Amino acid sequence: MENDTLNITREKASFIRKETLLLHKRAPATRIASALSTVEIFATLFYGGFYSFNDDRNRLLISKAHGSFSLYPILFDSGIITYKDLEDIGKTGAVLGTIPDCNAPKIINNGGALGNGLGVGCGIAKAFKNLGKKGFVFVLIGDGECNEGAVWEAISFAGTHKLDNLIAIFDDNKKSMMGEQSGILNVFPITEKLNLFDWETYDIDGHDINSLYDSLSKATTEFNGRPKAIVANTIKGKGVTKLEEHPLCHVLTLNYAEIEEAIAKLEN
């Protein structure tokens, strides 16, 4: 059964990557490089059985907003929106904006102001604890967000209050909007710093479905008084050489030919 789940998750990851590229084709204002590094993370979270858009028990907060429009194909695949909604992304009056926010179905936080999602996640996780409510709070956060002091306040708070129902997934692609992250504010290695705040950490390949599945499985079954962090080492612009190799890929836009080439490469 686990092998079936992993195979389905890999197929869904390819579907999400293709549809994410098509979304960028329709709405060039989307941050395509940032979104391509999150694909396997979202695929495993949803199709691995850890979270659902119809989940009443757990919560998912998108702090890395620019790179999360790759969630939109999952909204469609879950029957929550139509394919026409995907086609209308970014248009006036459309259901989907170029950056996911609370106007989109099932998105419960606005993440345009970077660095706030983890703090909100801490608040929900602490409330769950106080109320005796079973459930996990997942937060997707980018490594560039770790430049924000609020992130480290939240990290300290979670460790202090033993929020072992909080699972932060760090999309650690080593680049931010302004270039290589190490030359802007060096927060690496993230895992060592998190350990100092009494977090349980899993340092993995963020494009490997098996590793993501194993770490999420452990994070959702271990209750040891420590918040969990999955540090997913990813490649910004994964699957598109032009983006993978460019230090400023966050702000690059692909033209139609480049998008079609990337899709063709994916389908071969």
Secondary structure, DSSP 8 states (H G I E B T S, - for coil): -HHHHHHHHHHHHHHHHHHHHHHHHH-TTS-HHHHHTSHHHHHHHHHTTS--TT-SS-EEEE---TT-GGGHHHHHHTTSS-HHHHHTTTSTT-S--SS--TTSTT--S--SSTT-HHHHHHHHHHHHHHHT----EEEEEEGGGGGSHHHHHHHHHHHHTT-TTEEEEEEE-SEETTEEGGGT-----HHHHHHHTT-EEEEEETT-HHHHHHHHHHHTT--SS--EEEEEE--TTTT-HHHHT-TTGGG----HHHHHHHHHHHH-
